[in-house]
Amino acid sequence: MANASAKRTAQQNAESIKNLRLGLLVSGALSILLRLLFRRGTLSPTQFSFWIYVFSLGPSVFLARYLERIGSPRRDPTTGTLISAGEDLSRPGIIEWCFDVIYVTFISPMFFGRSAAPPASEAESETKEPTSKRQEKLRKRSERGDPRVRMQSR
């Protein structure tokens, strides 16, 4: 059992990298699918939320590629023997921090994907407060330019 520890580390790293790729793919696809189904207008490049999504996706892809690069086992191309197991991706420290950042960016579109503000048409209808008959009467007078209303509004 020569290099049993290195082989175990290489196997764990390969599993972690596979899960990382799968998580990145599922998270991105699910986020885009939910936006297409429920908030189609937020996918256009003119929307602020689209750019927030793109800029939050950038660091997670960068860190995922970094972890893949340092954690991938290297094998001899002719014999297939293990040359290097790569860095241990289960170590604490910067590697653990990278995984934390990636997981947060995976989860964020699911929780924060929907805008807190309703669309403009819904917002308009909700902000109109019911007015009493007296308020409506005063509003109509002010629109006509009635001097009694102008004096009261000063």
Backbone as ProteinMPNN parsed JSONL, in Angstrom:
{"seq_chain_A": "MANASAKRTAQQNAESIKNLRLGLLVSGALSILLRLLFRRGTLSPTQFSFWIYVFSLGPSVFLARYLERIGSPRRDPTTGTLISAGEDLSRPGIIEWCFDVIYVTFISPMFFGRSAAPPASEAESETKEPTSKRQEKLRKRSERGDPRVRMQSR", "coords_chain_A": {"N_chain_A": [[0.834, -1.191, 0.0], [1.679, 1.376, -0.999], [1.905, 4.856, -0.825], [-0.732, 5.2, 0.164], [-2.065, 7.137, 1.614], [-1.786, 9.366, -0.068], [-3.22, 8.468, -2.273], [-5.775, 8.273, -1.165], [-6.238, 10.962, -0.514], [-6.18, 12.025, -3.114], [-8.452, 10.796, -4.174], [-10.479, 11.862, -2.529], [-10.185, 14.566, -3.171], [-10.834, 14.504, -5.903], [-13.527, 13.821, -5.702], [-14.5, 16.064, -4.29], [-14.013, 18.087, -6.181], [-15.662, 17.234, -8.248], [-18.178, 17.533, -6.997], [-18.108, 20.275, -6.614], [-18.121, 21.299, -9.253], [-20.612, 20.291, -10.075], [-22.299, 21.615, -8.264], [-21.879, 24.29, -9.028], [-22.893, 24.251, -11.632], [-25.608, 23.402, -11.239], [-26.564, 25.389, -9.494], [-26.275, 27.767, -11.041], [-27.9, 27.123, -13.283], [-30.401, 26.686, -12.059], [-30.893, 29.184, -10.919], [-31.058, 30.845, -13.214], [-33.212, 29.596, -14.488], [-35.307, 29.989, -12.613], [-35.442, 32.773, -12.711], [-36.225, 33.127, -15.367], [-38.752, 31.968, -15.281], [-40.2, 33.393, -13.27], [-39.366, 36.107, -13.076], [-38.881, 37.457, -15.676], [-37.993, 39.883, -16.813], [-35.697, 40.586, -15.411], [-33.465, 39.495, -16.51], [-32.394, 40.91, -18.569], [-29.592, 42.738, -19.874], [-29.694, 45.396, -19.137], [-30.771, 45.622, -16.68], [-30.242, 46.135, -13.202], [-30.111, 44.008, -11.399], [-29.276, 41.898, -12.988], [-26.586, 42.506, -13.469], [-25.609, 42.421, -10.873], [-25.878, 39.688, -10.419], [-24.064, 38.69, -12.341], [-21.624, 39.808, -11.46], [-21.411, 38.629, -8.949], [-21.192, 36.023, -9.661], [-18.718, 35.871, -10.844], [-16.484, 35.876, -8.834], [-17.033, 33.377, -7.623], [-16.696, 31.526, -9.711], [-14.021, 32.005, -10.305], [-12.775, 31.231, -7.859], [-13.582, 28.566, -7.773], [-12.267, 27.506, -10.011], [-9.654, 27.92, -9.149], [-9.544, 26.188, -6.918], [-9.942, 23.78, -8.248], [-7.626, 23.683, -9.782], [-5.51, 23.563, -7.871], [-6.225, 21.316, -6.443], [-6.496, 19.135, -8.098], [-5.573, 15.837, -8.866], [-2.411, 14.727, -10.14], [-1.428, 12.66, -12.723], [0.646, 10.159, -14.23], [0.847, 10.254, -17.706], [1.29, 7.997, -19.323], [1.435, 5.591, -17.783], [-0.456, 5.977, -15.808], [-0.034, 6.176, -13.121], [-0.02, 7.692, -9.897], [1.268, 10.852, -9.605], [1.187, 13.258, -8.164], [-0.931, 14.085, -5.493], [-2.167, 16.457, -5.291], [-3.172, 19.49, -3.574], [-4.569, 19.096, -0.313], [-7.93, 19.305, -0.17], [-9.548, 19.361, 2.017], [-8.437, 20.71, 4.041], [-8.153, 23.138, 6.697], [-8.305, 26.76, 6.687], [-7.256, 28.912, 4.067], [-8.303, 27.441, 1.967], [-10.634, 26.373, 3.014], [-11.984, 28.762, 3.432], [-12.32, 29.571, 0.762], [-14.141, 27.618, -0.141], [-16.307, 28.326, 1.504], [-16.987, 30.898, 0.512], [-17.716, 30.209, -2.089], [-19.934, 28.507, -1.613], [-21.711, 30.298, -0.423], [-22.176, 32.024, -2.581], [-23.42, 30.215, -4.239], [-25.826, 29.766, -2.935], [-26.973, 32.276, -2.568], [-28.399, 33.378, -4.942], [-30.743, 31.883, -4.794], [-32.024, 32.647, -2.421], [-31.968, 35.465, -2.503], [-32.695, 36.128, -5.024], [-35.18, 37.034, -5.91], [-36.502, 40.21, -6.266], [-36.756, 42.667, -3.707], [-38.404, 44.79, -4.029], [-41.585, 45.246, -5.491], [-42.755, 44.811, -8.924], [-43.106, 47.725, -11.091], [-45.816, 48.296, -11.803], [-47.271, 46.956, -9.819], [-46.281, 48.268, -7.587], [-47.182, 50.86, -7.952], [-49.986, 50.591, -7.722], [-50.204, 49.767, -5.105], [-49.264, 51.936, -3.622], [-51.118, 53.944, -3.806], [-53.24, 55.501, -1.709], [-56.413, 55.093, -0.181], [-58.628, 57.768, -0.618], [-60.54, 60.181, 1.161], [-63.871, 61.55, 0.674], [-63.787, 64.261, 1.084], [-61.042, 64.863, 0.785], [-60.743, 64.197, -1.892], [-62.412, 66.091, -3.052], [-61.051, 68.476, -2.376], [-58.693, 68.061, -3.805], [-59.628, 68.14, -6.449], [-60.511, 70.779, -6.537], [-58.055, 72.107, -6.24], [-56.805, 71.385, -8.595], [-58.335, 72.772, -10.412], [-57.587, 75.297, -9.794], [-58.625, 76.805, -7.741], [-58.829, 79.553, -5.56], [-59.233, 79.297, -2.8], [-58.182, 76.858, -2.044], [-55.54, 77.117, -2.713], [-54.667, 79.005, -0.88], [-54.87, 77.588, 1.487], [-52.988, 75.615, 1.187], [-50.531, 76.802, 1.473]], "CA_chain_A": [[0.0, 0.0, 0.0], [2.518, 2.561, -1.112], [1.17, 6.099, -1.07], [-2.157, 5.026, 0.449], [-2.582, 8.445, 2.029], [-1.874, 10.219, -1.263], [-4.328, 7.966, -3.098], [-7.017, 8.65, -0.487], [-6.371, 12.409, -0.715], [-6.526, 12.242, -4.522], [-9.844, 10.383, -4.364], [-11.323, 12.86, -1.865], [-10.118, 15.792, -3.973], [-11.613, 14.294, -7.129], [-14.941, 13.882, -5.301], [-14.797, 17.47, -3.978], [-14.034, 18.85, -7.436], [-16.883, 16.832, -8.957], [-19.295, 18.195, -6.318], [-17.977, 21.706, -6.874], [-18.606, 21.534, -10.622], [-22.046, 20.026, -10.093], [-22.95, 22.712, -7.548], [-21.816, 25.493, -9.86], [-23.809, 24.055, -12.75], [-26.995, 23.367, -10.763], [-26.904, 26.705, -8.952], [-26.451, 28.705, -12.151], [-29.062, 26.737, -14.093], [-31.614, 26.902, -11.28], [-31.09, 30.626, -10.793], [-31.537, 31.369, -14.5], [-34.539, 29.032, -14.723], [-36.268, 30.694, -11.763], [-35.6, 34.131, -13.239], [-37.015, 33.034, -16.595], [-40.134, 31.634, -14.96], [-40.898, 34.34, -12.409], [-38.944, 37.499, -13.262], [-38.245, 37.455, -16.989], [-37.367, 41.163, -17.105], [-34.44, 40.806, -14.695], [-32.348, 38.889, -17.23], [-31.843, 41.792, -19.594], [-28.357, 43.37, -19.393], [-29.92, 46.752, -18.654], [-31.267, 45.546, -15.311], [-29.217, 46.148, -12.161], [-30.014, 42.675, -10.8], [-28.481, 41.064, -13.895], [-25.17, 42.793, -13.239], [-25.289, 41.887, -9.546], [-25.705, 38.247, -10.609], [-22.83, 38.45, -13.095], [-20.462, 40.127, -10.632], [-21.287, 37.653, -7.862], [-20.791, 34.756, -10.269], [-17.293, 35.951, -11.167], [-15.602, 35.342, -7.789], [-17.246, 31.951, -7.364], [-16.059, 30.773, -10.795], [-12.575, 32.15, -10.107], [-12.352, 30.39, -6.738], [-13.785, 27.16, -8.143], [-11.152, 27.138, -10.9], [-8.46, 27.871, -8.303], [-9.579, 24.946, -6.15], [-9.735, 22.676, -9.194], [-6.224, 23.666, -10.202], [-4.606, 23.105, -6.809], [-6.659, 20.048, -5.864], [-6.548, 18.038, -9.077], [-4.434, 14.916, -8.819], [-1.638, 14.623, -11.381], [-1.078, 11.266, -13.006], [1.542, 9.915, -15.36], [-0.026, 9.995, -18.857], [1.489, 6.683, -19.952], [1.125, 4.476, -16.881], [-1.605, 6.3, -14.965], [0.329, 6.188, -11.702], [-0.209, 8.977, -9.228], [2.483, 11.649, -9.424], [0.906, 14.163, -7.054], [-2.343, 14.046, -5.114], [-2.682, 17.82, -5.218], [-3.377, 19.982, -2.209], [-5.705, 18.49, 0.378], [-9.016, 20.289, -0.18], [-10.292, 19.339, 3.277], [-7.644, 21.444, 5.031], [-8.686, 24.439, 7.11], [-7.531, 27.919, 6.239], [-7.696, 29.618, 2.868], [-9.113, 26.531, 1.149], [-11.951, 26.348, 3.649], [-12.586, 30.066, 3.143], [-12.746, 29.539, -0.648], [-15.377, 26.836, -0.209], [-17.374, 29.119, 2.119], [-17.391, 31.941, -0.439], [-18.405, 29.556, -3.206], [-21.245, 28.035, -1.17], [-22.577, 31.467, -0.234], [-22.609, 32.503, -3.895], [-24.356, 29.225, -4.774], [-27.108, 29.862, -2.241], [-27.515, 33.636, -2.639], [-29.455, 33.603, -5.934], [-31.99, 31.226, -4.401], [-32.678, 33.426, -1.383], [-32.046, 36.88, -2.815], [-32.949, 36.286, -6.458], [-36.37, 37.842, -6.127], [-36.306, 41.58, -5.815], [-37.588, 43.046, -2.575], [-39.394, 45.732, -4.535], [-42.457, 44.66, -6.498], [-42.682, 45.509, -10.207], [-43.627, 49.093, -11.073], [-47.274, 48.337, -11.846], [-47.759, 46.573, -8.506], [-45.888, 49.297, -6.632], [-48.065, 52.0, -8.149], [-51.32, 50.315, -7.213], [-50.151, 49.637, -3.659], [-48.957, 53.199, -2.967], [-52.294, 54.807, -3.795], [-54.037, 55.324, -0.509], [-57.797, 55.51, -0.405], [-58.862, 59.143, -0.177], [-61.914, 60.45, 1.565], [-64.596, 62.425, -0.257], [-63.309, 65.63, 1.301], [-59.728, 64.973, 0.157], [-60.954, 64.168, -3.34], [-63.002, 67.388, -3.398], [-59.981, 69.471, -2.302], [-57.772, 67.799, -4.909], [-60.254, 68.642, -7.681], [-60.485, 72.244, -6.478], [-56.693, 72.593, -6.483], [-56.534, 71.198, -10.021], [-59.01, 73.858, -11.14], [-56.944, 76.56, -9.461], [-59.483, 77.506, -6.791], [-57.983, 80.325, -4.641], [-59.385, 78.845, -1.411], [-57.291, 75.726, -1.814], [-54.16, 77.6, -2.783], [-54.339, 79.684, 0.373], [-54.728, 76.59, 2.54], [-51.813, 74.777, 0.972], [-49.298, 77.548, 1.746]], "C_chain_A": [[0.877, 1.253, 0.0], [1.642, 3.747, -1.476], [-0.331, 5.964, -0.828], [-2.793, 6.355, 0.844], [-2.752, 9.371, 0.826], [-3.021, 9.774, -2.16], [-5.676, 8.35, -2.488], [-7.281, 10.147, -0.663], [-6.78, 12.717, -2.149], [-7.979, 11.877, -4.784], [-10.8, 11.393, -3.727], [-11.337, 14.17, -2.65], [-10.937, 15.659, -5.247], [-13.109, 14.373, -6.831], [-15.35, 15.33, -4.997], [-14.9, 18.308, -5.242], [-15.28, 18.516, -8.244], [-18.104, 17.517, -8.341], [-19.285, 19.701, -6.563], [-18.503, 22.064, -8.259], [-20.116, 21.349, -10.706], [-22.811, 21.155, -9.4], [-22.976, 23.991, -8.357], [-22.815, 25.404, -11.006], [-25.268, 24.117, -12.299], [-27.426, 24.734, -10.245], [-27.156, 27.721, -10.059], [-27.684, 28.399, -12.977], [-30.363, 27.001, -13.35], [-31.916, 28.389, -11.133], [-31.645, 31.221, -12.086], [-32.941, 30.86, -14.794], [-35.596, 29.751, -13.896], [-36.495, 32.123, -12.25], [-36.422, 34.125, -14.52], [-38.485, 32.79, -16.289], [-40.863, 32.759, -14.234], [-40.56, 35.804, -12.654], [-38.205, 37.641, -14.58], [-37.484, 38.756, -17.261], [-36.029, 41.384, -16.423], [-33.251, 40.186, -15.402], [-31.754, 39.799, -18.291], [-30.619, 42.518, -19.032], [-28.541, 44.804, -18.914], [-30.402, 46.757, -17.206], [-30.103, 45.463, -14.326], [-29.02, 44.754, -11.569], [-29.222, 41.714, -11.679], [-26.996, 41.268, -13.628], [-24.729, 42.341, -11.854], [-25.029, 40.385, -9.66], [-24.376, 37.946, -11.303], [-21.609, 38.707, -12.215], [-20.326, 39.197, -9.428], [-20.886, 36.285, -8.401], [-19.288, 34.731, -10.55], [-16.381, 35.398, -10.084], [-15.799, 33.85, -7.535], [-16.619, 31.094, -8.46], [-14.536, 30.834, -10.648], [-12.08, 31.225, -8.997], [-12.534, 28.904, -7.046], [-12.655, 26.682, -9.05], [-9.84, 27.033, -10.114], [-8.412, 26.557, -7.524], [-9.395, 23.727, -7.049], [-8.258, 22.55, -9.564], [-5.31, 23.116, -9.106], [-4.982, 21.727, -6.273], [-6.676, 18.88, -6.82], [-5.329, 17.134, -8.934], [-3.732, 14.86, -10.177], [-1.179, 13.179, -11.542], [-0.135, 11.204, -14.198], [0.683, 9.549, -16.575], [0.135, 8.596, -19.458], [1.057, 5.535, -19.046], [-0.099, 4.727, -16.012], [-1.291, 6.285, -13.486], [0.248, 7.61, -11.164], [1.132, 9.669, -9.032], [2.314, 12.548, -8.21], [-0.588, 14.119, -6.765], [-2.967, 15.43, -5.138], [-2.81, 18.247, -3.767], [-4.605, 19.305, -1.608], [-6.812, 19.537, 0.494], [-9.864, 20.258, 1.092], [-9.529, 20.048, 4.394], [-8.36, 22.719, 5.454], [-7.809, 25.563, 6.568], [-8.128, 28.524, 4.99], [-8.578, 28.734, 1.988], [-10.528, 26.449, 1.708], [-12.7, 27.658, 3.384], [-13.091, 30.117, 1.7], [-14.047, 28.767, -0.801], [-16.545, 27.612, 0.398], [-17.89, 30.19, 1.164], [-18.178, 31.33, -1.592], [-19.8, 29.107, -2.785], [-22.206, 29.196, -0.95], [-23.058, 31.998, -1.58], [-23.496, 31.486, -4.602], [-25.756, 29.46, -4.215], [-27.761, 31.23, -2.425], [-28.572, 33.847, -3.718], [-30.784, 32.961, -5.558], [-32.756, 32.071, -3.384], [-32.913, 34.877, -1.782], [-32.328, 37.15, -4.281], [-34.163, 37.138, -6.752], [-36.139, 39.216, -5.526], [-37.234, 41.879, -4.648], [-38.68, 44.006, -3.012], [-40.273, 45.047, -5.57], [-42.294, 45.383, -7.824], [-43.406, 46.847, -10.153], [-45.147, 49.135, -11.053], [-47.871, 47.949, -10.5], [-47.453, 47.659, -7.48], [-46.805, 50.504, -6.735], [-49.42, 51.766, -7.515], [-51.322, 50.208, -5.691], [-49.915, 50.975, -2.965], [-50.148, 54.149, -2.954], [-53.127, 54.496, -2.565], [-55.469, 55.735, -0.816], [-57.995, 56.916, 0.162], [-60.323, 59.304, 0.193], [-62.566, 61.378, 0.549], [-64.093, 63.858, -0.132], [-61.95, 65.833, 0.632], [-59.845, 65.001, -1.36], [-61.499, 65.519, -3.821], [-61.927, 68.482, -3.391], [-58.975, 69.289, -3.441], [-58.339, 68.34, -6.218], [-60.252, 70.168, -7.704], [-59.089, 72.775, -6.791], [-56.306, 72.423, -7.948], [-57.182, 72.302, -10.858], [-58.36, 75.205, -10.861], [-57.786, 77.411, -8.526], [-58.608, 78.23, -5.764], [-58.1, 79.867, -3.19], [-58.401, 77.711, -1.091], [-55.843, 76.183, -1.831], [-53.766, 78.28, -1.488], [-54.132, 78.666, 1.49], [-53.436, 75.791, 2.387], [-50.507, 75.5, 1.262], [-48.789, 77.296, 3.089]], "O_chain_A": [[0.801, 2.077, 0.911], [0.755, 3.649, -2.324], [-1.122, 6.563, -1.555], [-3.921, 6.656, 0.453], [-3.754, 10.079, 0.721], [-3.716, 10.607, -2.742], [-6.607, 8.709, -3.208], [-8.412, 10.554, -0.928], [-7.633, 13.575, -2.379], [-8.666, 12.569, -5.535], [-11.82, 11.741, -4.323], [-12.381, 14.809, -2.778], [-11.651, 16.585, -5.632], [-13.871, 14.931, -7.621], [-16.427, 15.768, -5.403], [-15.788, 19.153, -5.355], [-15.887, 19.397, -8.853], [-18.964, 18.023, -9.062], [-20.339, 20.321, -6.701], [-19.251, 23.03, -8.411], [-20.815, 22.148, -11.33], [-23.849, 21.599, -9.891], [-23.983, 24.699, -8.373], [-23.505, 26.378, -11.311], [-26.076, 24.812, -12.914], [-28.536, 25.184, -10.529], [-28.145, 28.453, -10.018], [-28.436, 29.305, -13.335], [-31.326, 27.488, -13.942], [-33.073, 28.8, -11.214], [-32.591, 32.008, -12.056], [-33.776, 31.611, -15.298], [-36.663, 30.087, -14.409], [-37.618, 32.623, -12.205], [-37.232, 35.026, -14.738], [-39.362, 33.339, -16.955], [-42.017, 33.05, -14.546], [-41.416, 36.665, -12.45], [-37.006, 37.921, -14.585], [-36.424, 38.722, -17.885], [-35.287, 42.285, -16.816], [-32.121, 40.335, -14.935], [-30.707, 39.482, -18.856], [-30.598, 42.875, -17.854], [-27.617, 45.373, -18.334], [-30.432, 47.813, -16.575], [-29.101, 44.799, -14.591], [-27.893, 44.36, -11.27], [-28.563, 40.81, -11.166], [-26.236, 40.301, -13.569], [-23.586, 41.918, -11.681], [-24.079, 39.867, -9.072], [-23.649, 37.043, -10.889], [-20.664, 37.918, -12.22], [-19.215, 39.0, -8.936], [-20.304, 35.478, -7.676], [-18.664, 33.672, -10.495], [-15.566, 34.522, -10.375], [-14.834, 33.136, -7.261], [-16.063, 30.036, -8.165], [-13.847, 29.832, -10.844], [-11.086, 30.519, -9.169], [-11.725, 28.079, -6.622], [-12.143, 25.576, -8.876], [-9.017, 26.159, -10.386], [-7.376, 25.894, -7.473], [-8.76, 22.751, -6.65], [-7.717, 21.447, -9.648], [-4.436, 22.295, -9.381], [-4.135, 21.039, -5.703], [-6.855, 17.738, -6.395], [-4.194, 17.609, -8.887], [-4.374, 14.936, -11.225], [-0.623, 12.571, -10.627], [-0.128, 12.087, -15.055], [-0.13, 8.628, -16.49], [-0.811, 8.071, -20.046], [0.384, 4.608, -19.497], [-0.715, 3.777, -15.528], [-2.205, 6.374, -12.667], [0.425, 8.587, -11.892], [2.025, 9.136, -8.373], [3.179, 12.599, -7.336], [-1.407, 14.117, -7.683], [-4.185, 15.556, -5.016], [-2.582, 17.458, -2.85], [-5.56, 18.985, -2.317], [-6.645, 20.545, 1.181], [-10.798, 21.048, 1.229], [-9.93, 19.993, 5.556], [-9.09, 23.316, 4.662], [-6.713, 25.329, 6.059], [-9.346, 28.64, 4.86], [-9.497, 29.229, 1.336], [-11.503, 26.455, 0.955], [-13.907, 27.652, 3.142], [-14.171, 30.648, 1.442], [-14.954, 29.207, -1.507], [-17.656, 27.565, -0.131], [-19.101, 30.366, 1.025], [-19.193, 31.881, -2.018], [-20.758, 29.308, -3.532], [-23.392, 29.084, -1.26], [-24.22, 32.381, -1.713], [-24.26, 31.863, -5.49], [-26.747, 29.364, -4.938], [-28.988, 31.326, -2.434], [-29.593, 34.467, -3.419], [-31.841, 33.445, -5.963], [-33.977, 32.201, -3.466], [-33.943, 35.457, -1.438], [-32.209, 38.289, -4.734], [-34.181, 37.883, -7.732], [-35.639, 39.348, -4.409], [-38.367, 41.399, -4.609], [-39.763, 44.028, -2.427], [-39.764, 44.339, -6.438], [-41.738, 46.482, -7.848], [-44.229, 47.075, -9.266], [-45.716, 49.955, -10.334], [-48.864, 48.538, -10.073], [-48.272, 47.938, -6.605], [-47.164, 51.105, -5.723], [-49.95, 52.648, -6.841], [-52.326, 50.522, -5.051], [-50.33, 51.141, -1.817], [-50.172, 55.081, -2.149], [-53.645, 53.392, -2.399], [-55.7, 56.632, -1.627], [-57.58, 57.209, 1.283], [-61.211, 58.666, -0.372], [-61.896, 61.924, -0.328], [-63.989, 64.577, -1.126], [-61.725, 66.856, -0.016], [-59.128, 65.744, -2.031], [-61.094, 66.022, -4.869], [-61.891, 69.32, -4.292], [-58.465, 70.272, -3.979], [-57.609, 68.936, -7.01], [-60.023, 70.781, -8.747], [-58.94, 73.761, -7.512], [-55.554, 73.236, -8.484], [-56.641, 72.711, -11.885], [-58.562, 76.157, -11.614], [-57.659, 78.635, -8.531], [-57.737, 77.609, -5.156], [-57.153, 80.034, -2.421], [-57.865, 77.637, 0.015], [-55.018, 75.695, -1.057], [-52.627, 78.139, -1.044], [-53.287, 78.878, 2.359], [-52.863, 75.344, 3.381], [-49.457, 74.858, 1.294], [-47.758, 77.85, 3.472]]}, "name": "protein", "num_of_chains": 1, "seq": "MANASAKRTAQQNAESIKNLRLGLLVSGALSILLRLLFRRGTLSPTQFSFWIYVFSLGPSVFLARYLERIGSPRRDPTTGTLISAGEDLSRPGIIEWCFDVIYVTFISPMFFGRSAAPPASEAESETKEPTSKRQEKLRKRSERGDPRVRMQSR"}
